[in-house]
Amino acid sequence: MDNRPIGIFDSGVGGLTVMREIIEQLPYENLIYFGDTARIPYGSKSVQTIKKYAFQCASFLKSKDVKTIVIACNTASSIALEHLQNNFDLPVIGVIEPGSRSAASATKNGRIGVIGTIATINSNAYQSKIMEYKHDSEVIGIPCPLFVPIIEEGWEYSTVAELTAEKYLTELIEHDVDSLVLGCTHYPILRYTIKKVVGPNVKLVNPAFETARDLRKLLTDENILNENYEIPNYEYYTSDAPERFRRIGGNFLKKEIDNLYEIAIDNL
Ligand code: DGL
């Protein structure tokens, strides 16, 4: 038993969709969330920069004495997972492997779409991991960089969102994909519009669900679950604009964000 918190980080508010799933599946765990709002988006940055930022986020969480780290950000998971696993002496998990496993088991016709940021799709992380799980699959990755600002604007049900989704996703429909990985923290918020565009026969895979399951298994296997069944403590840190984080984040987390602190980027 270990009542230290789990650390979760993302480039901004998006990772709260992952935190939501972790709360759902591990309701007694204490959680610390860090959103690097001063430097979002990671998705259009270089590999070198993303690795550096991810390292700093993990260092911050480590300084808070977390027992494990979850990289909620798909971009950082795609690029920096191994780097962090090699440099921190605590378990670090990302969202790519669990998301890929879900997609491989969801498909019937072996044609899988992956949508994410430019860096995530260019890294090929999802595409190659899915192929490891299902060798004969065809994986099509499409970067959808406009989705993040549309969602942060609160326009997920708008005509703008629908037209943008049509523009990005038509190629996937033409390839007859039957499952689609929502490979970016924000996309579960756009689920309704994406479904409307791709149609009811395409299964949407949210990697957060399987990630929370993997986390649960990890804590169980390592014998570090919190068995103190009291109301858990949630703390939030951002590197900029905490009020915006609180406002937008509430929609992602579907609950009030208290215990929110701003930390200076130079201290990371
Ligand atoms: N959190 C990022 C992801 O899941 C999206 C936002 C960004 O580009 O930083 O890839």
py3Dmol code that shows the C-alpha trace and the ligand (Angstrom):
import py3Dmol

protein = """\
ATOM      1  CA  MET A   1       0.000   0.000   0.000  1.00  0.00           C
ATOM      2  CA  ASP A   2       1.281   3.426  -0.970  1.00  0.00           C
ATOM      3  CA  ASN A   3      -0.756   6.588  -0.430  1.00  0.00           C
ATOM      4  CA  ARG A   4       1.606   8.881  -2.340  1.00  0.00           C
ATOM      5  CA  PRO A   5      -0.072  10.575  -5.311  1.00  0.00           C
ATOM      6  CA  ILE A   6       0.038   9.567  -8.959  1.00  0.00           C
ATOM      7  CA  GLY A   7       1.475  12.310 -11.191  1.00  0.00           C
ATOM      8  CA  ILE A   8      -0.216  13.082 -14.498  1.00  0.00           C
ATOM      9  CA  PHE A   9       1.048  15.600 -17.015  1.00  0.00           C
ATOM     10  CA  ASP A  10      -0.023  17.094 -20.301  1.00  0.00           C
ATOM     11  CA  SER A  11       0.784  20.116 -22.433  1.00  0.00           C
ATOM     12  CA  GLY A  12      -2.365  21.807 -21.094  1.00  0.00           C
ATOM     13  CA  VAL A  13      -5.942  21.079 -20.069  1.00  0.00           C
ATOM     14  CA  GLY A  14      -6.473  18.184 -22.493  1.00  0.00           C
ATOM     15  CA  GLY A  15      -4.984  15.556 -20.212  1.00  0.00           C
ATOM     16  CA  LEU A  16      -7.875  16.101 -17.840  1.00  0.00           C
ATOM     17  CA  THR A  17      -9.832  13.693 -20.083  1.00  0.00           C
ATOM     18  CA  VAL A  18      -7.278  11.075 -19.016  1.00  0.00           C
ATOM     19  CA  MET A  19      -7.463  12.152 -15.388  1.00  0.00           C
ATOM     20  CA  ARG A  20     -11.242  11.766 -15.574  1.00  0.00           C
ATOM     21  CA  GLU A  21     -10.863   8.159 -16.619  1.00  0.00           C
ATOM     22  CA  ILE A  22      -8.276   7.549 -13.878  1.00  0.00           C
ATOM     23  CA  ILE A  23     -10.675   8.966 -11.274  1.00  0.00           C
ATOM     24  CA  GLU A  24     -13.389   6.695 -12.637  1.00  0.00           C
ATOM     25  CA  GLN A  25     -11.287   3.546 -12.433  1.00  0.00           C
ATOM     26  CA  LEU A  26      -9.109   4.382  -9.403  1.00  0.00           C
ATOM     27  CA  PRO A  27     -11.391   6.439  -7.162  1.00  0.00           C
ATOM     28  CA  TYR A  28      -9.194   6.241  -4.057  1.00  0.00           C
ATOM     29  CA  GLU A  29      -5.924   7.425  -5.556  1.00  0.00           C
ATOM     30  CA  ASN A  30      -4.498  10.867  -4.768  1.00  0.00           C
ATOM     31  CA  LEU A  31      -3.641  12.695  -7.978  1.00  0.00           C
ATOM     32  CA  ILE A  32      -1.394  15.587  -8.993  1.00  0.00           C
ATOM     33  CA  TYR A  33      -1.977  17.038 -12.438  1.00  0.00           C
ATOM     34  CA  PHE A  34       0.419  19.331 -14.233  1.00  0.00           C
ATOM     35  CA  GLY A  35      -0.651  21.179 -17.422  1.00  0.00           C
ATOM     36  CA  ASP A  36       2.119  23.015 -19.238  1.00  0.00           C
ATOM     37  CA  THR A  37      -0.211  25.753 -20.457  1.00  0.00           C
ATOM     38  CA  ALA A  38       2.645  28.217 -20.984  1.00  0.00           C
ATOM     39  CA  ARG A  39       4.087  26.070 -23.744  1.00  0.00           C
ATOM     40  CA  ILE A  40       1.082  24.383 -25.354  1.00  0.00           C
ATOM     41  CA  PRO A  41       0.878  23.214 -28.141  1.00  0.00           C
ATOM     42  CA  TYR A  42       3.472  20.466 -28.058  1.00  0.00           C
ATOM     43  CA  GLY A  43       1.992  18.980 -31.211  1.00  0.00           C
ATOM     44  CA  SER A  44       3.668  21.395 -33.594  1.00  0.00           C
ATOM     45  CA  LYS A  45       7.081  21.364 -31.862  1.00  0.00           C
ATOM     46  CA  SER A  46      10.250  19.424 -32.678  1.00  0.00           C
ATOM     47  CA  VAL A  47      11.207  16.071 -31.176  1.00  0.00           C
ATOM     48  CA  GLN A  48      14.067  17.670 -29.266  1.00  0.00           C
ATOM     49  CA  THR A  49      11.848  20.333 -27.703  1.00  0.00           C
ATOM     50  CA  ILE A  50       9.067  17.888 -26.803  1.00  0.00           C
ATOM     51  CA  LYS A  51      11.594  15.611 -25.071  1.00  0.00           C
ATOM     52  CA  LYS A  52      12.973  18.541 -23.104  1.00  0.00           C
ATOM     53  CA  TYR A  53       9.528  19.757 -22.019  1.00  0.00           C
ATOM     54  CA  ALA A  54       8.393  16.253 -21.070  1.00  0.00           C
ATOM     55  CA  PHE A  55      11.521  15.787 -18.991  1.00  0.00           C
ATOM     56  CA  GLN A  56      10.833  19.035 -17.131  1.00  0.00           C
ATOM     57  CA  CYS A  57       7.189  18.093 -16.496  1.00  0.00           C
ATOM     58  CA  ALA A  58       8.253  14.715 -15.116  1.00  0.00           C
ATOM     59  CA  SER A  59      10.947  16.355 -12.950  1.00  0.00           C
ATOM     60  CA  PHE A  60       8.336  18.654 -11.463  1.00  0.00           C
ATOM     61  CA  LEU A  61       6.056  15.731 -10.616  1.00  0.00           C
ATOM     62  CA  LYS A  62       8.972  13.780  -9.190  1.00  0.00           C
ATOM     63  CA  SER A  63       9.707  16.726  -6.902  1.00  0.00           C
ATOM     64  CA  LYS A  64       6.170  16.238  -5.537  1.00  0.00           C
ATOM     65  CA  ASP A  65       7.047  12.674  -4.512  1.00  0.00           C
ATOM     66  CA  VAL A  66       4.644  10.892  -6.857  1.00  0.00           C
ATOM     67  CA  LYS A  67       4.716   7.099  -6.935  1.00  0.00           C
ATOM     68  CA  THR A  68       4.209   6.837 -10.672  1.00  0.00           C
ATOM     69  CA  ILE A  69       3.869   9.135 -13.692  1.00  0.00           C
ATOM     70  CA  VAL A  70       1.228   9.023 -16.418  1.00  0.00           C
ATOM     71  CA  ILE A  71       2.023  10.911 -19.607  1.00  0.00           C
ATOM     72  CA  ALA A  72      -1.511  11.898 -20.555  1.00  0.00           C
ATOM     73  CA  CYS A  73      -0.326  13.845 -23.593  1.00  0.00           C
ATOM     74  CA  ASN A  74      -0.321  11.767 -26.787  1.00  0.00           C
ATOM     75  CA  THR A  75       2.391  13.915 -28.328  1.00  0.00           C
ATOM     76  CA  ALA A  76       4.720  13.557 -25.334  1.00  0.00           C
ATOM     77  CA  SER A  77       3.880   9.836 -25.060  1.00  0.00           C
ATOM     78  CA  SER A  78       4.737   9.318 -28.744  1.00  0.00           C
ATOM     79  CA  ILE A  79       8.079  11.008 -28.453  1.00  0.00           C
ATOM     80  CA  ALA A  80       9.356  10.979 -24.883  1.00  0.00           C
ATOM     81  CA  LEU A  81       8.093   7.825 -23.139  1.00  0.00           C
ATOM     82  CA  GLU A  82      11.332   5.873 -23.428  1.00  0.00           C
ATOM     83  CA  HIS A  83      13.404   8.935 -22.571  1.00  0.00           C
ATOM     84  CA  LEU A  84      11.492   9.367 -19.305  1.00  0.00           C
ATOM     85  CA  GLN A  85      11.473   5.654 -18.503  1.00  0.00           C
ATOM     86  CA  ASN A  86      15.256   5.630 -18.874  1.00  0.00           C
ATOM     87  CA  ASN A  87      15.784   8.704 -16.736  1.00  0.00           C
ATOM     88  CA  PHE A  88      13.395   8.346 -13.802  1.00  0.00           C
ATOM     89  CA  ASP A  89      13.515   5.645 -11.175  1.00  0.00           C
ATOM     90  CA  LEU A  90       9.729   5.217 -10.947  1.00  0.00           C
ATOM     91  CA  PRO A  91       7.170   3.669 -13.284  1.00  0.00           C
ATOM     92  CA  VAL A  92       6.216   5.901 -16.229  1.00  0.00           C
ATOM     93  CA  ILE A  93       3.371   4.991 -18.585  1.00  0.00           C
ATOM     94  CA  GLY A  94       1.993   6.683 -21.690  1.00  0.00           C
ATOM     95  CA  VAL A  95      -1.186   6.417 -23.740  1.00  0.00           C
ATOM     96  CA  ILE A  96       0.146   4.965 -27.017  1.00  0.00           C
ATOM     97  CA  GLU A  97       0.509   1.328 -26.093  1.00  0.00           C
ATOM     98  CA  PRO A  98      -2.895   1.030 -24.377  1.00  0.00           C
ATOM     99  CA  GLY A  99      -4.594   2.963 -27.196  1.00  0.00           C
ATOM    100  CA  SER A 100      -2.970   0.772 -29.838  1.00  0.00           C
ATOM    101  CA  ARG A 101      -4.004  -2.398 -28.057  1.00  0.00           C
ATOM    102  CA  SER A 102      -7.621  -1.180 -27.891  1.00  0.00           C
ATOM    103  CA  ALA A 103      -7.635  -0.283 -31.573  1.00  0.00           C
ATOM    104  CA  ALA A 104      -6.160  -3.635 -32.595  1.00  0.00           C
ATOM    105  CA  SER A 105      -8.850  -5.495 -30.711  1.00  0.00           C
ATOM    106  CA  ALA A 106     -11.667  -3.165 -31.861  1.00  0.00           C
ATOM    107  CA  THR A 107     -11.138  -3.607 -35.609  1.00  0.00           C
ATOM    108  CA  LYS A 108     -12.893  -6.281 -37.648  1.00  0.00           C
ATOM    109  CA  ASN A 109     -11.691  -5.419 -41.143  1.00  0.00           C
ATOM    110  CA  GLY A 110      -8.112  -4.541 -40.117  1.00  0.00           C
ATOM    111  CA  ARG A 111      -8.363  -0.936 -41.323  1.00  0.00           C
ATOM    112  CA  ILE A 112      -7.641   1.494 -38.516  1.00  0.00           C
ATOM    113  CA  GLY A 113      -7.491   5.284 -38.532  1.00  0.00           C
ATOM    114  CA  VAL A 114      -5.434   7.347 -36.104  1.00  0.00           C
ATOM    115  CA  ILE A 115      -5.918  11.070 -35.626  1.00  0.00           C
ATOM    116  CA  GLY A 116      -3.655  13.286 -33.550  1.00  0.00           C
ATOM    117  CA  THR A 117      -1.301  16.241 -33.617  1.00  0.00           C
ATOM    118  CA  ILE A 118       1.299  16.677 -36.357  1.00  0.00           C
ATOM    119  CA  ALA A 119       4.083  15.427 -34.045  1.00  0.00           C
ATOM    120  CA  THR A 120       2.110  12.365 -32.949  1.00  0.00           C
ATOM    121  CA  ILE A 121       1.251  11.295 -36.487  1.00  0.00           C
ATOM    122  CA  ASN A 122       4.744  12.056 -37.822  1.00  0.00           C
ATOM    123  CA  SER A 123       6.333  10.040 -35.017  1.00  0.00           C
ATOM    124  CA  ASN A 124       4.562   6.936 -36.361  1.00  0.00           C
ATOM    125  CA  ALA A 125       4.249   5.738 -32.740  1.00  0.00           C
ATOM    126  CA  TYR A 126       0.619   4.636 -32.976  1.00  0.00           C
ATOM    127  CA  GLN A 127       0.993   3.216 -36.458  1.00  0.00           C
ATOM    128  CA  SER A 128       3.922   0.975 -35.527  1.00  0.00           C
ATOM    129  CA  LYS A 129       2.519  -0.077 -32.144  1.00  0.00           C
ATOM    130  CA  ILE A 130      -0.806  -1.078 -33.732  1.00  0.00           C
ATOM    131  CA  MET A 131       1.101  -3.137 -36.329  1.00  0.00           C
ATOM    132  CA  GLU A 132       2.888  -4.939 -33.470  1.00  0.00           C
ATOM    133  CA  TYR A 133      -0.464  -5.976 -32.053  1.00  0.00           C
ATOM    134  CA  LYS A 134      -2.061  -6.718 -35.426  1.00  0.00           C
ATOM    135  CA  HIS A 135       0.461  -7.427 -38.167  1.00  0.00           C
ATOM    136  CA  ASP A 136      -1.990  -7.589 -41.052  1.00  0.00           C
ATOM    137  CA  SER A 137      -3.687  -4.259 -40.319  1.00  0.00           C
ATOM    138  CA  GLU A 138      -3.621  -1.156 -42.453  1.00  0.00           C
ATOM    139  CA  VAL A 139      -3.173   1.983 -40.347  1.00  0.00           C
ATOM    140  CA  ILE A 140      -3.853   5.443 -41.701  1.00  0.00           C
ATOM    141  CA  GLY A 141      -2.713   8.425 -39.660  1.00  0.00           C
ATOM    142  CA  ILE A 142      -4.150  11.894 -40.228  1.00  0.00           C
ATOM    143  CA  PRO A 143      -2.942  14.997 -38.344  1.00  0.00           C
ATOM    144  CA  CYS A 144      -5.835  17.250 -37.306  1.00  0.00           C
ATOM    145  CA  PRO A 145      -4.148  20.366 -35.849  1.00  0.00           C
ATOM    146  CA  LEU A 146      -7.251  22.573 -35.977  1.00  0.00           C
ATOM    147  CA  PHE A 147      -9.254  20.380 -33.628  1.00  0.00           C
ATOM    148  CA  VAL A 148      -7.409  21.526 -30.482  1.00  0.00           C
ATOM    149  CA  PRO A 149      -8.181  25.269 -30.842  1.00  0.00           C
ATOM    150  CA  ILE A 150     -11.769  24.536 -31.905  1.00  0.00           C
ATOM    151  CA  ILE A 151     -12.317  22.462 -28.765  1.00  0.00           C
ATOM    152  CA  GLU A 152     -10.587  24.969 -26.484  1.00  0.00           C
ATOM    153  CA  GLU A 153     -12.897  27.608 -27.930  1.00  0.00           C
ATOM    154  CA  GLY A 154     -15.854  25.482 -26.812  1.00  0.00           C
ATOM    155  CA  TRP A 155     -17.025  24.970 -30.417  1.00  0.00           C
ATOM    156  CA  GLU A 156     -17.157  21.193 -30.377  1.00  0.00           C
ATOM    157  CA  TYR A 157     -20.778  21.033 -31.569  1.00  0.00           C
ATOM    158  CA  SER A 158     -20.519  23.847 -34.141  1.00  0.00           C
ATOM    159  CA  THR A 159     -20.733  23.886 -37.931  1.00  0.00           C
ATOM    160  CA  VAL A 160     -17.073  24.921 -37.954  1.00  0.00           C
ATOM    161  CA  ALA A 161     -16.199  21.733 -36.068  1.00  0.00           C
ATOM    162  CA  GLU A 162     -18.279  19.613 -38.415  1.00  0.00           C
ATOM    163  CA  LEU A 163     -16.828  21.114 -41.608  1.00  0.00           C
ATOM    164  CA  THR A 164     -13.298  20.767 -40.235  1.00  0.00           C
ATOM    165  CA  ALA A 165     -13.947  17.157 -39.289  1.00  0.00           C
ATOM    166  CA  GLU A 166     -15.305  16.454 -42.789  1.00  0.00           C
ATOM    167  CA  LYS A 167     -12.194  17.943 -44.352  1.00  0.00           C
ATOM    168  CA  TYR A 168      -9.822  15.899 -42.172  1.00  0.00           C
ATOM    169  CA  LEU A 169     -11.724  12.636 -41.970  1.00  0.00           C
ATOM    170  CA  THR A 170     -13.033  12.054 -45.513  1.00  0.00           C
ATOM    171  CA  GLU A 171      -9.861  10.169 -46.426  1.00  0.00           C
ATOM    172  CA  LEU A 172     -10.457   7.768 -43.544  1.00  0.00           C
ATOM    173  CA  ILE A 173     -14.015   7.123 -44.685  1.00  0.00           C
ATOM    174  CA  GLU A 174     -12.734   6.449 -48.224  1.00  0.00           C
ATOM    175  CA  HIS A 175     -10.302   3.904 -46.770  1.00  0.00           C
ATOM    176  CA  ASP A 176     -13.220   2.194 -45.058  1.00  0.00           C
ATOM    177  CA  VAL A 177     -11.664   2.245 -41.577  1.00  0.00           C
ATOM    178  CA  ASP A 178     -13.849   0.551 -38.973  1.00  0.00           C
ATOM    179  CA  SER A 179     -12.051   1.894 -35.902  1.00  0.00           C
ATOM    180  CA  LEU A 180     -10.545   5.257 -35.187  1.00  0.00           C
ATOM    181  CA  VAL A 181      -8.068   6.132 -32.438  1.00  0.00           C
ATOM    182  CA  LEU A 182      -8.727   9.522 -30.839  1.00  0.00           C
ATOM    183  CA  GLY A 183      -4.972  10.051 -30.495  1.00  0.00           C
ATOM    184  CA  CYS A 184      -5.048  13.424 -28.801  1.00  0.00           C
ATOM    185  CA  THR A 185      -6.202  14.333 -25.316  1.00  0.00           C
ATOM    186  CA  HIS A 186      -8.778  16.807 -26.607  1.00  0.00           C
ATOM    187  CA  TYR A 187     -10.571  14.646 -29.143  1.00  0.00           C
ATOM    188  CA  PRO A 188     -12.902  12.771 -26.778  1.00  0.00           C
ATOM    189  CA  ILE A 189     -14.617  16.159 -26.267  1.00  0.00           C
ATOM    190  CA  LEU A 190     -15.288  16.231 -30.040  1.00  0.00           C
ATOM    191  CA  ARG A 191     -16.588  12.683 -30.040  1.00  0.00           C
ATOM    192  CA  TYR A 192     -20.146  13.535 -31.034  1.00  0.00           C
ATOM    193  CA  THR A 193     -19.128  15.547 -34.107  1.00  0.00           C
ATOM    194  CA  ILE A 194     -16.497  13.011 -35.178  1.00  0.00           C
ATOM    195  CA  LYS A 195     -19.058  10.216 -34.920  1.00  0.00           C
ATOM    196  CA  LYS A 196     -21.529  12.239 -36.948  1.00  0.00           C
ATOM    197  CA  VAL A 197     -18.963  12.600 -39.725  1.00  0.00           C
ATOM    198  CA  VAL A 198     -17.480   9.067 -39.801  1.00  0.00           C
ATOM    199  CA  GLY A 199     -20.789   7.311 -39.238  1.00  0.00           C
ATOM    200  CA  PRO A 200     -22.121   4.825 -36.711  1.00  0.00           C
ATOM    201  CA  ASN A 201     -20.107   1.847 -37.978  1.00  0.00           C
ATOM    202  CA  VAL A 202     -16.742   3.300 -37.033  1.00  0.00           C
ATOM    203  CA  LYS A 203     -15.715   2.536 -33.451  1.00  0.00           C
ATOM    204  CA  LEU A 204     -14.049   5.441 -31.689  1.00  0.00           C
ATOM    205  CA  VAL A 205     -11.181   4.380 -29.445  1.00  0.00           C
ATOM    206  CA  ASN A 206     -10.334   6.615 -26.500  1.00  0.00           C
ATOM    207  CA  PRO A 207      -6.854   5.558 -25.282  1.00  0.00           C
ATOM    208  CA  ALA A 208      -7.582   7.043 -21.841  1.00  0.00           C
ATOM    209  CA  PHE A 209      -9.831   4.135 -20.917  1.00  0.00           C
ATOM    210  CA  GLU A 210      -7.219   1.432 -21.510  1.00  0.00           C
ATOM    211  CA  THR A 211      -4.490   3.651 -20.012  1.00  0.00           C
ATOM    212  CA  ALA A 212      -6.392   3.846 -16.725  1.00  0.00           C
ATOM    213  CA  ARG A 213      -6.788   0.058 -16.805  1.00  0.00           C
ATOM    214  CA  ASP A 214      -3.056  -0.383 -17.372  1.00  0.00           C
ATOM    215  CA  LEU A 215      -2.368   1.998 -14.512  1.00  0.00           C
ATOM    216  CA  ARG A 216      -4.608   0.017 -12.235  1.00  0.00           C
ATOM    217  CA  LYS A 217      -2.816  -3.187 -13.202  1.00  0.00           C
ATOM    218  CA  LEU A 218       0.571  -1.572 -12.659  1.00  0.00           C
ATOM    219  CA  LEU A 219      -0.345  -0.366  -9.166  1.00  0.00           C
ATOM    220  CA  THR A 220      -1.775  -3.774  -8.317  1.00  0.00           C
ATOM    221  CA  ASP A 221       1.250  -5.685  -9.644  1.00  0.00           C
ATOM    222  CA  GLU A 222       3.697  -3.379  -7.851  1.00  0.00           C
ATOM    223  CA  ASN A 223       1.599  -3.518  -4.719  1.00  0.00           C
ATOM    224  CA  ILE A 224       1.345   0.266  -4.519  1.00  0.00           C
ATOM    225  CA  LEU A 225      -2.421   0.848  -4.621  1.00  0.00           C
ATOM    226  CA  ASN A 226      -3.696   3.322  -2.062  1.00  0.00           C
ATOM    227  CA  GLU A 227      -5.778   1.235   0.280  1.00  0.00           C
ATOM    228  CA  ASN A 228      -6.724   4.186   2.396  1.00  0.00           C
ATOM    229  CA  TYR A 229     -10.387   4.447   1.339  1.00  0.00           C
ATOM    230  CA  GLU A 230     -10.902   8.115   2.130  1.00  0.00           C
ATOM    231  CA  ILE A 231     -11.818  11.032  -0.114  1.00  0.00           C
ATOM    232  CA  PRO A 232      -8.709  11.461  -2.272  1.00  0.00           C
ATOM    233  CA  ASN A 233      -6.804  14.688  -2.717  1.00  0.00           C
ATOM    234  CA  TYR A 234      -6.504  16.271  -6.177  1.00  0.00           C
ATOM    235  CA  GLU A 235      -3.998  19.046  -6.876  1.00  0.00           C
ATOM    236  CA  TYR A 236      -3.566  20.928 -10.135  1.00  0.00           C
ATOM    237  CA  TYR A 237      -0.584  22.937 -11.352  1.00  0.00           C
ATOM    238  CA  THR A 238      -0.287  25.026 -14.499  1.00  0.00           C
ATOM    239  CA  SER A 239       2.605  26.972 -15.941  1.00  0.00           C
ATOM    240  CA  ASP A 240       0.362  29.854 -17.112  1.00  0.00           C
ATOM    241  CA  ALA A 241      -3.152  31.329 -17.067  1.00  0.00           C
ATOM    242  CA  PRO A 242      -4.710  29.320 -14.215  1.00  0.00           C
ATOM    243  CA  GLU A 243      -8.127  30.956 -14.630  1.00  0.00           C
ATOM    244  CA  ARG A 244      -8.379  29.816 -18.241  1.00  0.00           C
ATOM    245  CA  PHE A 245      -7.283  26.355 -17.092  1.00  0.00           C
ATOM    246  CA  ARG A 246     -10.016  26.320 -14.475  1.00  0.00           C
ATOM    247  CA  ARG A 247     -12.686  27.446 -16.928  1.00  0.00           C
ATOM    248  CA  ILE A 248     -11.850  25.171 -19.858  1.00  0.00           C
ATOM    249  CA  GLY A 249     -10.624  22.346 -17.659  1.00  0.00           C
ATOM    250  CA  GLY A 250     -13.959  22.078 -15.863  1.00  0.00           C
ATOM    251  CA  ASN A 251     -15.531  21.041 -19.183  1.00  0.00           C
ATOM    252  CA  PHE A 252     -12.858  18.398 -19.725  1.00  0.00           C
ATOM    253  CA  LEU A 253     -12.939  16.984 -16.218  1.00  0.00           C
ATOM    254  CA  LYS A 254     -16.675  17.417 -15.652  1.00  0.00           C
ATOM    255  CA  LYS A 255     -15.994  18.657 -12.133  1.00  0.00           C
ATOM    256  CA  GLU A 256     -14.857  21.771 -10.309  1.00  0.00           C
ATOM    257  CA  ILE A 257     -11.136  22.447 -10.260  1.00  0.00           C
ATOM    258  CA  ASP A 258      -9.988  23.478  -6.782  1.00  0.00           C
ATOM    259  CA  ASN A 259      -6.466  23.354  -5.371  1.00  0.00           C
ATOM    260  CA  LEU A 260      -5.053  24.984  -8.487  1.00  0.00           C
ATOM    261  CA  TYR A 261      -1.577  26.543  -8.370  1.00  0.00           C
ATOM    262  CA  GLU A 262       0.518  28.381 -10.918  1.00  0.00           C
ATOM    263  CA  ILE A 263       4.216  27.545 -11.063  1.00  0.00           C
ATOM    264  CA  ALA A 264       6.875  29.540 -12.873  1.00  0.00           C
ATOM    265  CA  ILE A 265       8.259  27.903 -15.956  1.00  0.00           C
ATOM    266  CA  ASP A 266      11.795  28.676 -14.797  1.00  0.00           C
ATOM    267  CA  ASN A 267      11.264  26.462 -11.771  1.00  0.00           C
ATOM    268  CA  LEU A 268      10.605  23.371 -13.853  1.00  0.00           C
TER     269      LEU A 268
END
"""
ligand_1 = """\
10
DGL
N -2.110 17.215 -25.402
C -1.729 17.138 -26.796
C -1.847 15.691 -27.275
O -2.523 14.867 -26.706
C -2.557 18.067 -27.649
C -2.231 19.526 -27.487
C -0.829 19.894 -27.920
O -0.519 19.947 -29.133
O -0.011 20.117 -27.049
O -1.226 15.365 -28.240
"""
view = py3Dmol.view(width=600, height=400)
view.addModel(protein, "pdb")
view.setStyle({"model": 0}, {"cartoon": {"style": "trace"}})
view.addModel(ligand_1, "xyz")
view.setStyle({"model": 1}, {"stick": {}})
view.zoomTo()
view.show()
